[in-house]
């Protein structure tokens, strides 16, 4: 019974990374949509705003030679 209580209240929370991604996504989304001239440029902007953190981390690791 005590083991169940310990497992029930054990939490691993990583909310900072999610918050960073969320704010970055919203900022990039607003930027790309404001600068879109056509509908398809806006769609491409939505896709770019989803993947920009991946590209950023890749470029940083490439710069640091990891």
FENWOPE-V896966 format. One record per residue. N is the residue number from 1. PSI is psi in whole degrees, 0 to 359 (NA if undefined). NEAR is the number of other C-alpha atoms within 10 Angstrom. Layout:
n->[N/N]
psi->[PSI/PSI]
near->[NEAR/NEAR]
//
This chain:
n->[1/2/3/4/5/6/7/8/9/10/11/12/13/14/15/16/17/18/19/20/21/22/23/24/25/26/27/28/29/30/31/32/33/34/35/36/37/38/39/40/41/42/43/44/45/46/47/48/49/50/51/52/53/54/55/56/57/58/59/60/61/62/63/64/65/66]
psi->[320/327/323/320/319/319/328/323/5/122/133/108/129/71/341/317/320/321/319/313/319/314/320/320/313/318/315/321/314/316/308/324/323/328/7/130/331/171/315/332/324/319/316/323/321/316/319/321/338/326/359/326/326/315/320/312/320/314/322/315/324/319/319/355/49/NA]
near->[5/7/7/8/9/10/9/9/8/8/8/6/7/8/8/9/9/10/11/11/14/13/11/16/19/14/12/19/18/14/14/20/18/11/11/14/10/10/10/10/14/17/14/14/20/19/13/16/20/16/12/15/15/9/11/11/11/13/12/11/11/10/9/8/7/7]
//
